[in-house]
């Protein structure tokens, strides 16, 4: 067994770290089709398996790189940090969890804001970083989303949310819950001002994030096979005490039940967004 | 009504049953018994004061879902006149876990909406233990919009363990239904007054909880997750619920300190379940004032203040 086969045997060893760009010269074993893919090739196909189309999770920084035209985007609102208003402590202190998460996924908490061009159209975007405490939404995430929306309002440019979150952050208690109300209220302002808002749900988007801002886009898109829902599958299984249907809470399930507008392959995302934003911005029957 | 007692209420229960036994005895010793009963009642009241004056957060969490605690429909006849329930979401079903309708409050026409748990087993099932499905939230939204069209204040009463975590709820868009309510309530063009009267369980509570005023009764909680749920995730064991309750700081007093609510509405001695009328009187006093105040507020000011309030939620550091 050499180092390559060892890594291939344990794809999670690589994929766990693939939140950052994959290191040079490695192969990635796709957990879905089990093919070994050269990582440069994987990167070229935006972390979508070229063999089977499996959409790997992507770190926010990579997502921004995949999304915007090269050299056009700024990374903004980077100075917000979580505090510990409840002095929360479970087995670990919240403060220590924050430090660990910062080391692993950067210091910017679970949402990153950008302003950049998508095929020439300037868009304000908030992108969840699932690697930071499971993308959980606390006060910082809520504030950043609202700032991203306010930037869109000020500049009269469209707003994009890329969601990936386990839900509200327990360690900030009811303050996290209130971020649902805060972000939803800001979404209403976008709606009132006719500023287009597209929400992209990615794997996974659950709980308080799915039950607030993530489902409030004028258009709601979802990546193939993404797990999206309110209650987690485990909680539901325990509550109803039965096996869950095949594909439950997956993107295809959502589409079938009329809960999202469309499933979009990541490799088609840029042109899709550009087209949809363009269509929402045109307003041929506008009266004033 | 036969009462249920929580673990920490046991000493009160013992005294209460002694008082009941003695009161039932008559005959020659009547005078002495009356004296003894009076003495025991005094003792009981001291005990209630002592126990209720020194509750930890886990005990308060349990009180918020005390089986004898008054529910929304127990308060409706005490707070409102001419209540007419309005059913259904006009699309799928009538959710028993959320009740709504029109009513009269201090001579004003209002829309009232509240979670409703069940008292006996049959009703509990019909009401799904007060855990709404999407159609419940959609019914609530329909009634909020009715209120808006006819310039009526909205009064909501929150008491749920949370939105129903079931396959059916997910199929019909639980997340979307909750999200929609949060968004529409943030700009509903009439006064909205929300009161937690029991459990404020996460998104399922918030979906009828965004407004111009938020009050909590003294022995209620409002939290992002139940103590048991939090313990299961962070301690990997539900039996640490007491520690989770401490960490989550979910009590009315906690939320007041965090600046998230407009007031704590006191409850009668021994909690709302000990004296429903007394609890309703105190609700009426606070909510009555709030309604008058908000009805006198111009619409633009009302909506601007609500947006400002929502915009300001959260605690974070800005290191610029």
Boltz contact constraints between the chains, C-beta under 6 A:
constraints:
  - contact:
      token1: [A, 79]
      token2: [B, 318]
      max_distance: 6.0
  - contact:
      token1: [A, 79]
      token2: [B, 319]
      max_distance: 6.0
  - contact:
      token1: [A, 79]
      token2: [B, 320]
      max_distance: 6.0
  - contact:
      token1: [A, 80]
      token2: [B, 316]
      max_distance: 6.0
  - contact:
      token1: [A, 80]
      token2: [B, 318]
      max_distance: 6.0
  - contact:
      token1: [A, 81]
      token2: [B, 317]
      max_distance: 6.0
  - contact:
      token1: [A, 81]
      token2: [B, 319]
      max_distance: 6.0
  - contact:
      token1: [A, 83]
      token2: [B, 315]
      max_distance: 6.0
  - contact:
      token1: [A, 83]
      token2: [B, 316]
      max_distance: 6.0
  - contact:
      token1: [A, 83]
      token2: [B, 317]
      max_distance: 6.0
  - contact:
      token1: [A, 85]
      token2: [B, 315]
      max_distance: 6.0
  - contact:
      token1: [A, 86]
      token2: [B, 249]
      max_distance: 6.0
  - contact:
      token1: [A, 88]
      token2: [B, 247]
      max_distance: 6.0
  - contact:
      token1: [A, 89]
      token2: [B, 247]
      max_distance: 6.0
  - contact:
      token1: [A, 90]
      token2: [B, 234]
      max_distance: 6.0
  - contact:
      token1: [A, 139]
      token2: [B, 314]
      max_distance: 6.0
  - contact:
      token1: [A, 139]
      token2: [B, 315]
      max_distance: 6.0
  - contact:
      token1: [A, 139]
      token2: [B, 316]
      max_distance: 6.0
  - contact:
      token1: [A, 140]
      token2: [B, 316]
      max_distance: 6.0
  - contact:
      token1: [A, 142]
      token2: [B, 314]
      max_distance: 6.0
  - contact:
      token1: [A, 143]
      token2: [B, 314]
      max_distance: 6.0
  - contact:
      token1: [A, 143]
      token2: [B, 316]
      max_distance: 6.0
  - contact:
      token1: [A, 168]
      token2: [B, 224]
      max_distance: 6.0
  - contact:
      token1: [A, 170]
      token2: [B, 224]
      max_distance: 6.0
  - contact:
      token1: [A, 170]
      token2: [B, 225]
      max_distance: 6.0
  - contact:
      token1: [A, 170]
      token2: [B, 230]
      max_distance: 6.0
  - contact:
      token1: [A, 173]
      token2: [B, 224]
      max_distance: 6.0
  - contact:
      token1: [A, 173]
      token2: [B, 248]
      max_distance: 6.0
  - contact:
      token1: [A, 173]
      token2: [B, 249]
      max_distance: 6.0
  - contact:
      token1: [A, 174]
      token2: [B, 222]
      max_distance: 6.0
  - contact:
      token1: [A, 174]
      token2: [B, 223]
      max_distance: 6.0
  - contact:
      token1: [A, 174]
      token2: [B, 224]
      max_distance: 6.0
  - contact:
      token1: [A, 175]
      token2: [B, 314]
      max_distance: 6.0
  - contact:
      token1: [A, 175]
      token2: [B, 315]
      max_distance: 6.0
  - contact:
      token1: [A, 176]
      token2: [B, 224]
      max_distance: 6.0
  - contact:
      token1: [A, 177]
      token2: [B, 206]
      max_distance: 6.0
  - contact:
      token1: [A, 177]
      token2: [B, 224]
      max_distance: 6.0
  - contact:
      token1: [A, 178]
      token2: [B, 313]
      max_distance: 6.0
  - contact:
      token1: [A, 180]
      token2: [B, 182]
      max_distance: 6.0
  - contact:
      token1: [A, 180]
      token2: [B, 206]
      max_distance: 6.0
  - contact:
      token1: [A, 181]
      token2: [B, 182]
      max_distance: 6.0
  - contact:
      token1: [A, 181]
      token2: [B, 210]
      max_distance: 6.0
  - contact:
      token1: [A, 181]
      token2: [B, 310]
      max_distance: 6.0
  - contact:
      token1: [A, 182]
      token2: [B, 310]
      max_distance: 6.0
  - contact:
      token1: [A, 182]
      token2: [B, 313]
      max_distance: 6.0
  - contact:
      token1: [A, 184]
      token2: [B, 182]
      max_distance: 6.0
  - contact:
      token1: [A, 184]
      token2: [B, 183]
      max_distance: 6.0
  - contact:
      token1: [A, 185]
      token2: [B, 186]
      max_distance: 6.0
  - contact:
      token1: [A, 185]
      token2: [B, 310]
      max_distance: 6.0
  - contact:
      token1: [A, 187]
      token2: [B, 183]
      max_distance: 6.0
  - contact:
      token1: [A, 188]
      token2: [B, 183]
      max_distance: 6.0
  - contact:
      token1: [A, 188]
      token2: [B, 186]
      max_distance: 6.0
  - contact:
      token1: [A, 188]
      token2: [B, 187]
      max_distance: 6.0
  - contact:
      token1: [A, 208]
      token2: [B, 203]
      max_distance: 6.0
  - contact:
      token1: [A, 210]
      token2: [B, 175]
      max_distance: 6.0
  - contact:
      token1: [A, 211]
      token2: [B, 175]
      max_distance: 6.0
  - contact:
      token1: [A, 211]
      token2: [B, 178]
      max_distance: 6.0
  - contact:
      token1: [A, 211]
      token2: [B, 179]
      max_distance: 6.0
  - contact:
      token1: [A, 211]
      token2: [B, 203]
      max_distance: 6.0
  - contact:
      token1: [A, 212]
      token2: [B, 179]
      max_distance: 6.0
  - contact:
      token1: [A, 212]
      token2: [B, 182]
      max_distance: 6.0
  - contact:
      token1: [A, 215]
      token2: [B, 175]
      max_distance: 6.0
  - contact:
      token1: [A, 215]
      token2: [B, 176]
      max_distance: 6.0
  - contact:
      token1: [A, 215]
      token2: [B, 179]
      max_distance: 6.0
  - contact:
      token1: [A, 216]
      token2: [B, 179]
      max_distance: 6.0
  - contact:
      token1: [A, 216]
      token2: [B, 183]
      max_distance: 6.0
  - contact:
      token1: [A, 229]
      token2: [B, 170]
      max_distance: 6.0
  - contact:
      token1: [A, 230]
      token2: [B, 174]
      max_distance: 6.0
  - contact:
      token1: [A, 230]
      token2: [B, 175]
      max_distance: 6.0
  - contact:
      token1: [A, 231]
      token2: [B, 165]
      max_distance: 6.0
  - contact:
      token1: [A, 235]
      token2: [B, 165]
      max_distance: 6.0
  - contact:
      token1: [A, 236]
      token2: [B, 165]
      max_distance: 6.0
  - contact:
      token1: [A, 239]
      token2: [B, 165]
      max_distance: 6.0
  - contact:
      token1: [A, 240]
      token2: [B, 166]
      max_distance: 6.0
  - contact:
      token1: [A, 257]
      token2: [B, 171]
      max_distance: 6.0
  - contact:
      token1: [A, 259]
      token2: [B, 173]
      max_distance: 6.0
